[in-house]
């Protein structure tokens, strides 16, 4: 951003009513400032026009069925961009944000929040649920649908807003108005929904002269479907460079629970797979042996009941690495059955 910090408005999340602050900025023609953090927990300040959100409202309303009188449950913090967007969109539709899922017609959840609802027996029958903020596995989608929810999922980023939409992470197509391109395994998008840039320290956003932008997520376009592997985290294992996102992309579609792959030090650096459901261990071990070679195959397997999260509800990968490295009592080593 070339605009000086003193000339920019304060972050929306500093306002007593962030939704009202958004509409005040919209009326004044001012940009809005969003403070957010990614899976690494590193904060960044994103600046965007209000139209970069409002221009997507018609498509989001059509996809979700949100209408005047709808009631939206948004249990996550308004500091998370996806939750603030849900509140602003609801107000634009004449819908209400409600504190109780029993009163709701719609909900905005992260995958971990959806899983907690299912585990805790929160009634989801008839609820239209939009899941974002992390990858929604097909197995979790099926479980929620079996509970009576109508589940949709989108992939985006604080800098990019909407990129792709579908029912789960294996069923994502470019969002209306978004042109998606994959270059050398990296996802790029051109749309009216992109941010202006950062205020303060730079983040992962990069742009080109044609108006496309990327935050560095890896992926592939296969027959019109966008498969997103996530932000690359390259580590050196046994002299080989391994992209952790590539390993997770092989294993995650077959996991019933959550899965994170990290680098671990045990007689030299190896990969460790951390699961939330130990029933995934045996089938994922077989899959890893069949599909992953050498340094790309996890040698250590662990279970943890609840993966640590960033304030935005995403998996805190650095915290997962620390738990594995320090032998935390929260982490159970999994040994193959003989």
C-alpha positions in Angstrom: 0.0 0.0 0.0 1.3 3.5 -0.9 -1.3 5.2 1.4 0.3 6.2 4.7 -0.8 4.4 7.8 -2.1 7.6 9.3 -4.5 8.0 6.4 -6.1 4.6 6.7 -9.1 3.8 8.9 -8.6 1.6 12.0 -9.3 -2.1 11.5 -12.9 -3.0 11.5 -12.4 -5.4 14.4 -11.4 -2.4 16.6 -14.9 -1.0 16.2 -17.6 -1.6 18.8 -19.9 -2.8 15.9 -17.7 -4.0 13.0 -20.7 -4.6 10.7 -21.9 -1.0 11.2 -18.3 0.2 10.7 -18.2 -1.6 7.3 -21.4 0.1 6.1 -20.1 3.5 7.3 -17.0 3.0 5.2 -19.1 1.9 2.3 -21.2 5.0 2.5 -18.1 7.2 2.7 -16.3 5.4 -0.1 -13.5 4.5 2.2 -11.4 1.3 2.2 -11.7 -1.1 5.1 -8.8 -2.6 7.1 -8.9 -6.2 8.2 -6.4 -7.7 10.7 -6.1 -11.4 10.2 -3.7 -14.3 10.6 -3.1 -17.5 8.7 -2.2 -21.0 9.7 1.2 -19.8 11.0 -0.5 -17.4 13.3 1.5 -14.5 11.9 -0.8 -11.4 11.9 -1.2 -9.3 8.8 -3.2 -6.2 7.9 -5.3 -6.5 4.7 -6.8 -3.4 3.0 -9.7 -3.8 0.6 -12.6 -1.8 -0.9 -16.1 -2.4 0.4 -17.2 -3.3 -3.2 -14.7 -6.2 -3.2 -17.1 -7.8 -0.7 -20.5 -6.4 -1.8 -19.9 -7.4 -5.4 -20.1 -11.0 -4.3 -23.3 -10.8 -2.2 -25.7 -11.7 -5.1 -23.8 -14.9 -5.8 -23.4 -15.8 -2.2 -27.1 -15.2 -1.5 -28.1 -17.4 -4.5 -25.7 -20.2 -3.5 -26.8 -20.2 0.2 -30.5 -19.3 -0.1 -30.1 -16.5 2.4 -33.1 -14.2 2.2 -34.8 -11.5 4.3 -35.9 -13.2 7.5 -33.1 -15.8 7.5 -31.3 -16.3 10.8 -27.6 -17.0 10.7 -25.6 -18.5 13.5 -21.9 -17.4 13.5 -20.2 -18.8 16.6 -16.7 -17.8 15.6 -15.0 -14.6 16.5 -15.6 -11.5 14.4 -11.8 -11.1 14.2 -11.9 -13.9 11.6 -12.6 -12.5 8.2 -15.0 -15.2 7.2 -17.2 -14.5 10.2 -17.2 -10.7 9.7 -18.1 -11.3 6.0 -21.0 -13.5 7.1 -22.3 -10.8 9.4 -22.0 -8.1 6.8 -23.6 -10.3 4.1 -26.5 -11.2 6.5 -27.2 -7.5 7.2 -27.2 -6.8 3.5 -29.8 -9.5 2.9 -32.1 -8.4 5.7 -31.1 -11.6 7.7 -30.4 -11.6 11.4 -27.4 -13.0 13.2 -28.6 -15.1 16.1 -26.6 -16.5 19.1 -28.4 -19.9 19.3 -28.2 -22.6 16.6 -31.7 -23.8 17.6 -33.0 -20.5 16.3 -31.0 -20.5 13.1 -31.8 -21.3 9.5 -28.1 -21.0 8.4 -24.7 -21.2 10.0 -21.1 -20.2 9.2 -18.6 -22.7 10.6 -15.0 -23.8 10.4 -14.5 -27.6 9.8 -13.4 -28.0 13.5 -16.6 -26.2 14.7 -18.7 -28.4 12.5 -17.0 -31.5 13.9 -17.6 -30.2 17.4 -21.3 -29.6 16.7 -21.6 -33.2 15.5 -19.7 -34.6 18.4 -21.8 -32.6 20.9 -25.1 -33.4 19.3 -26.0 -29.9 18.3 -29.1 -30.2 16.1 -28.2 -29.4 12.5 -31.3 -30.9 10.8 -32.5 -28.5 8.1 -29.7 -26.0 8.7 -27.9 -24.5 5.7 -24.2 -24.6 6.7 -21.4 -22.8 5.0 -18.0 -24.2 6.0 -14.7 -22.3 5.4 -11.5 -21.3 7.0 -9.9 -24.7 6.4 -10.3 -27.8 4.3 -13.6 -29.6 4.6 -13.0 -33.3 4.1 -15.6 -35.3 2.2 -16.0 -37.6 5.2 -17.0 -34.7 7.4 -19.3 -33.4 4.8 -21.1 -36.8 4.5 -21.4 -37.0 8.3 -23.0 -33.5 8.5 -25.3 -34.3 5.6 -26.4 -37.5 7.4 -27.3 -35.3 10.4 -29.7 -33.4 8.1 -27.5 -30.3 7.4 -27.2 -28.8 3.9 -23.5 -28.2 3.7 -21.5 -26.0 1.3 -17.8 -25.2 1.3 -15.6 -22.5 -0.1 -11.9 -21.9 -0.6 -10.6 -18.4 -0.3 -8.2 -16.2 1.6 -8.4 -12.9 3.4 -6.5 -11.3 0.5 -8.5 -13.1 -2.3 -12.0 -13.5 -0.8 -13.9 -16.1 -2.8 -11.9 -18.3 -5.2 -13.9 -21.6 -5.4 -17.2 -23.0 -4.1 -18.7 -26.5 -3.8 -19.9 -29.1 -1.4 -16.5 -30.1 0.1 -12.8 -29.8 -0.6 -12.9 -32.4 -3.5 -15.8 -30.6 -5.2 -14.7 -27.0 -5.7 -15.4 -25.1 -8.9 -14.4 -21.4 -9.5 -16.7 -19.0 -7.7 -18.9 -16.9 -10.0 -16.9 -14.0 -11.4 -13.5 -15.6 -10.5 -11.1 -16.7 -13.1 -8.8 -19.4 -11.7 -5.5 -20.5 -13.1 -2.9 -22.9 -11.9 0.7 -22.1 -12.8 3.5 -24.5 -11.8 1.2 -26.0 -9.2 0.3 -22.6 -7.7 -3.3 -21.3 -7.6 -3.9 -17.8 -9.1 -7.2 -15.9 -9.4 -8.5 -12.8 -11.1 -11.7 -11.4 -9.8 -13.5 -8.3 -8.5 -13.1 -9.7 -5.0 -9.3 -9.2 -4.5 -7.9 -6.9 -1.8 -5.8 -3.8 -2.5 -2.8 -5.1 -0.6 -1.3 -4.8 2.9 -0.7 -2.0 5.3 2.5 -2.7 7.2 4.6 -5.8 6.8 4.1 -7.8 3.6 2.3 -11.1 3.5 2.0 -14.0 1.0 0.0 -12.0 -1.6 1.6 -11.7 -5.0 0.1 -10.1 -8.2 0.9 -10.0 -11.9 0.4 -7.5 -14.6 -2.7 -9.3 -15.9 -4.6 -8.7 -12.6 -4.2 -12.2 -11.2 -3.2 -12.8 -7.5 -2.0 -15.7 -5.4 -1.2 -16.3 -1.8 1.0 -19.3 -2.7 -1.5 -22.1 -2.1 -0.7 -25.2 -4.2 -3.3 -26.9 -6.2 -4.5 -28.4 -9.5 -7.4 -27.9 -11.9 -8.8 -31.2 -13.0 -11.8 -31.3 -15.3 -13.0 -27.9 -13.9 -12.5 -28.9 -10.3 -10.0 -27.0 -8.2 -8.0 -29.3 -5.8 -6.3 -27.2 -3.2 -3.3 -28.7 -1.3 -2.7 -25.6 0.8 0.3 -23.3 1.5 3.6 -25.1 0.8 5.8 -25.9 3.7 9.0 -27.3 2.3 11.3 -29.3 4.6 14.4 -31.3 3.9 14.1 -35.0 4.8 17.0 -37.3 4.2 18.5 -34.9 1.7 15.2 -34.6 -0.2 12.9 -31.6 -0.3 9.4 -32.5 0.7 6.3 -30.2 0.3 4.2 -31.1 3.4 1.0 -29.9 1.5 1.7 -32.5 -1.2 1.9 -35.3 1.4 -1.3 -34.1 3.1 -3.1 -33.9 -0.3 -2.5 -37.7 -0.7 -3.6 -38.7 2.8 -6.4 -36.3 3.7 -9.1 -37.4 1.3 -9.0 -40.9 2.9 -9.1 -39.6 6.5 -12.3 -39.6 8.6 -10.8 -37.3 11.2 -8.3 -34.4 10.8 -4.7 -34.9 9.7 -1.6 -32.7 9.8 1.9 -33.7 8.5 4.9 -32.1 10.2 8.6 -32.6 10.3 9.9 -34.4 13.4 13.5 -35.0 14.7 14.0 -38.6 15.6 17.4 -40.0 14.8 17.4 -37.5 11.9 14.5 -35.6 10.4 11.5 -37.6 9.3 7.8 -36.8 8.6 5.2 -37.3 11.3 1.5 -37.7 10.6 -0.8 -36.4 13.4 -4.4 -37.7 13.5 -7.4 -36.9 15.5 -9.0 -40.3 15.0 -6.8 -43.3 15.6 -9.1 -45.4 13.4 -7.5 -43.6 10.5 -4.1 -45.0 11.4 -4.2 -48.4 9.7 -5.8 -47.3 6.4 -3.7 -44.2 6.1 -0.6 -46.2 6.8 -1.5 -48.6 4.0 -2.2 -45.7 1.7 1.1 -44.0 2.5 3.0 -47.2 1.8 1.2 -47.6 -1.5 1.4 -43.9 -2.7 4.3 -42.2 -1.1 7.9 -43.0 -1.6 11.0 -42.5 0.5 11.3 -39.2 2.4 7.6 -38.4 1.5 6.2 -41.2 3.6 5.5 -40.4 7.3 7.6 -42.6 9.5 5.9 -41.5 12.8 2.2 -41.5 13.5 0.5 -39.8 16.4 -3.0 -39.1 17.7 -4.2 -35.9 19.5 -7.8 -35.3 20.6 -7.9 -31.7 19.6 -5.5 -30.0 17.2 -4.3 -26.6 18.5 -5.9 -23.7 16.7 -5.1 -20.1 15.8 -7.5 -17.4 17.1 -9.2 -17.7 13.6 -9.9 -21.4 14.1 -7.3 -22.7 11.7 -4.8 -25.5 12.6 -1.8 -24.0 14.3 0.9 -26.0 12.5 3.8 -24.6 14.6 2.0 -25.6 17.8 1.5 -29.1 16.4 5.2 -29.4 15.6 6.0 -28.3 19.2 3.7 -30.8 20.7 5.3 -33.6 18.7 8.9 -32.4 19.3 8.5 -32.0 23.1 6.7 -35.3 23.6 3.6 -33.6 25.1 1.2 -35.8 27.2 -1.5 -34.6 24.8 0.0 -36.6 22.0 -0.2 -40.4 21.8 2.3 -42.4 19.6 0.5 -44.8 17.3 2.2 -48.2 16.6 1.1 -50.4 13.7 -0.8 -53.5 14.7 1.2 -56.7 14.2 
